[in-house]
Amino acid sequence: MSIIAENTRRIIKERGLKIGAVGKQAGYQGKTFYNLLSGSKVITDKDIQAIARTLKVTPNELFGIDYISKEPNA
């Protein structure tokens, strides 16, 4: 299972949501969302955007990135 799938499942569980309801809200039909979260289907950039928008999180949160330095690269 990918880190994105793991974090998506964690966020859904923490919020007391149902996987099927989140999938439907994100625009997925049938078992497509379950397949994304189980690793049976590859998660694309469009999937990340749809999931993040539905859960009201940033894509970075789905990747598990908690902090991004705001310092310019030297």
C-alpha positions as CSV (number, residue, x, y, z in Angstrom):
1,M,0.0,0.0,0.0
2,S,1.3,3.5,-0.9
3,I,2.0,6.2,1.6
4,I,-0.8,8.2,0.0
5,A,-3.3,5.3,0.5
6,E,-2.1,4.9,4.1
7,N,-2.5,8.5,4.9
8,T,-5.9,8.7,3.2
9,R,-7.2,5.8,5.2
10,R,-5.8,7.3,8.4
11,I,-7.5,10.7,7.7
12,I,-10.8,9.0,6.9
13,K,-10.6,6.9,10.1
14,E,-9.6,9.9,12.3
15,R,-12.6,11.8,11.0
16,G,-15.0,8.9,11.5
17,L,-15.9,8.9,7.8
18,K,-16.8,5.9,5.6
19,I,-14.4,5.0,2.7
20,G,-17.3,4.5,0.3
21,A,-18.9,7.9,1.1
22,V,-15.5,9.7,0.6
23,G,-15.0,7.8,-2.6
24,K,-18.4,8.8,-3.9
25,Q,-17.9,12.4,-2.9
26,A,-14.5,12.4,-4.7
27,G,-16.3,11.3,-7.9
28,Y,-15.4,7.6,-7.9
29,Q,-17.9,4.9,-8.8
30,G,-18.1,1.3,-7.5
31,K,-14.9,-0.2,-6.1
32,T,-12.5,2.2,-7.9
33,F,-11.8,4.1,-4.7
34,Y,-11.3,0.9,-2.7
35,N,-8.9,-0.3,-5.4
36,L,-6.9,2.9,-5.1
37,L,-6.6,2.5,-1.4
38,S,-5.7,-1.2,-1.6
39,G,-3.0,-0.8,-4.2
40,S,-4.9,-2.6,-7.0
41,K,-5.1,0.6,-9.0
42,V,-2.3,3.2,-9.3
43,I,-3.0,6.6,-7.7
44,T,-2.4,9.4,-10.2
45,D,-1.9,13.1,-9.7
46,K,-5.6,13.6,-10.6
47,D,-6.6,11.1,-7.9
48,I,-4.4,13.0,-5.3
49,Q,-6.1,16.2,-6.2
50,A,-9.6,14.8,-6.0
51,I,-8.9,13.0,-2.6
52,A,-7.2,16.1,-1.1
53,R,-10.0,18.4,-2.2
54,T,-12.7,16.0,-0.8
55,L,-10.9,15.6,2.5
56,K,-10.0,19.3,2.6
57,V,-6.3,18.6,3.1
58,T,-3.2,19.5,1.0
59,P,-1.6,17.0,-1.3
60,N,1.4,17.3,0.9
61,E,-0.6,15.9,3.8
62,L,-1.5,12.9,1.7
63,F,2.2,12.4,1.1
64,G,2.9,12.7,4.8
65,I,4.9,16.0,4.4
66,D,4.2,18.0,7.6
67,Y,6.7,20.8,7.1
68,I,8.2,22.5,4.1
69,S,11.0,24.9,4.6
70,K,10.3,28.4,3.5
71,E,14.0,29.3,3.2
72,P,15.2,30.0,-0.4
73,N,17.6,27.4,-1.8
74,A,21.2,28.6,-1.5
